[in-house]
Amino acid sequence: MPEASTDDLVLAVEQLGAAHNRHEAERSDPTGTSAGDDGENRDSSV
């Protein structure tokens, strides 16, 4: 297995951090509602 250079490791950590931040931003909803939510929970299968 070839050794990774420090630059490669730093880049990988930065990419992982950016991906984690995107994931957390998608999960976080500061308004408590989703885009397009009219405030009612509807189940169209009922």
N, C-alpha and C positions, 0 to 999 in steps of 0.2 A: 504494500500500500504506500503510495508516494506521500511524502510529507507536505502538508499545506503550509504555505507561507503565511506570515502574520497578516499581510494585506488581504489574502484570501479569507482568512478567518474573520477579520474585521468586517469585510464586505458581507459575508454570510450572516453575521450577527446583525448588521444594519438592515439587511433584507428581511430577516426574521422579525425584527422589531417593527418594521414598517407593515408587514403582513399582520402581525398581532394587533397593531393600532387600528388597521382597517377593520379587522374582525370585531374588535371591541366597539368601534364606532357604529358598525352595523347592528350590534346587539343592544347598544345603548339608545334609548329613546327618551330624551329629556322632557318631552311633552306628555308622555304616558300614553300616547296614541300613535298609531301607524299612519303613514301618508294615505290619504283617501278614506280614512276611518270617519264615519259619520256619527260616531259616539254610541252606536247601538251594536250589540253583538247579535248577529242574525245567523241562523242555521238554515240554509235553503233546502236541506234535505228533509225537513220536518213538514 
